[in-house]
């Protein structure tokens, strides 16, 4: 099954990007899923490597890398 996630929020401040990536990672673990993530607008900031993660937040850059390692695709 193919899934497309469109992320247009920055990595921190809201949980929208985190929730999208968390769901994508869960789909990759449980079923054979073709996961595609499209980063638009402020969502492009999620792809910046070496992010300084605020206390209590997951590192969004690492989450994206985890999706890529499992054959997911990220488009800017």
KOLROZA-770117 format. One line per field, with one value per residue (C-alpha): chain; residue number from 1; x, y, z; residue in three letters. Coordinates in steps of 0.5 Angstrom, whole numbers, plus 500, padded with zeros to 3 digits. Example, Ala and Ser with C-alpha at 12.3 -4.5 7.8 and 13.67 -1.06 7.14 Angstrom:
% KOLROZA-770117
voti <- c(A,A)
lovex <- c(1,2)
u <- c(525,527)
v <- c(491,498)
w <- c(516,514)
torse <- c(ALA,SER)
***
This chain:
% KOLROZA-770117
voti <- c(A,A,A,A,A,A,A,A,A,A,A,A,A,A,A,A,A,A,A,A,A,A,A,A,A,A,A,A,A,A,A,A,A,A,A,A,A,A,A,A,A,A,A,A,A,A,A,A,A,A,A,A,A,A,A,A,A,A,A,A,A,A,A,A,A,A,A,A,A,A,A,A,A,A,A,A)
lovex <- c(1,2,3,4,5,6,7,8,9,10,11,12,13,14,15,16,17,18,19,20,21,22,23,24,25,26,27,28,29,30,31,32,33,34,35,36,37,38,39,40,41,42,43,44,45,46,47,48,49,50,51,52,53,54,55,56,57,58,59,60,61,62,63,64,65,66,67,68,69,70,71,72,73,74,75,76)
u <- c(500,503,502,504,505,505,508,508,510,516,520,518,513,507,507,504,511,512,506,506,513,511,505,510,515,509,507,514,514,508,506,509,508,511,512,513,514,513,516,513,513,516,516,523,526,525,530,536,541,544,538,539,533,529,529,523,523,525,530,526,532,533,526,527,533,530,524,529,533,527,526,522,522,523,522,523)
v <- c(500,507,513,520,525,532,536,544,545,546,541,544,549,544,537,536,534,529,526,525,522,518,515,514,510,506,504,502,497,494,493,493,500,505,511,518,525,531,537,544,551,551,543,544,546,539,536,541,536,537,540,543,539,543,539,534,534,528,530,530,530,523,521,523,519,513,513,514,508,503,505,511,517,525,530,538)
w <- c(500,498,503,502,508,507,512,512,519,522,527,533,536,534,534,527,524,529,529,521,522,528,524,518,522,525,518,516,522,522,514,508,506,501,505,501,505,502,506,503,506,513,513,509,516,518,513,516,519,526,529,536,539,545,552,551,544,539,534,527,523,526,525,517,517,520,515,509,512,511,504,505,500,502,497,498)
torse <- c(UNK,UNK,UNK,UNK,UNK,UNK,UNK,UNK,UNK,UNK,UNK,UNK,UNK,UNK,UNK,UNK,UNK,UNK,UNK,UNK,UNK,UNK,UNK,UNK,UNK,UNK,UNK,UNK,UNK,UNK,UNK,UNK,UNK,UNK,UNK,UNK,UNK,UNK,UNK,UNK,UNK,UNK,UNK,UNK,UNK,UNK,UNK,UNK,UNK,UNK,UNK,UNK,UNK,UNK,UNK,UNK,UNK,UNK,UNK,UNK,UNK,UNK,UNK,UNK,UNK,UNK,UNK,UNK,UNK,UNK,UNK,UNK,UNK,UNK,UNK,UNK)
***
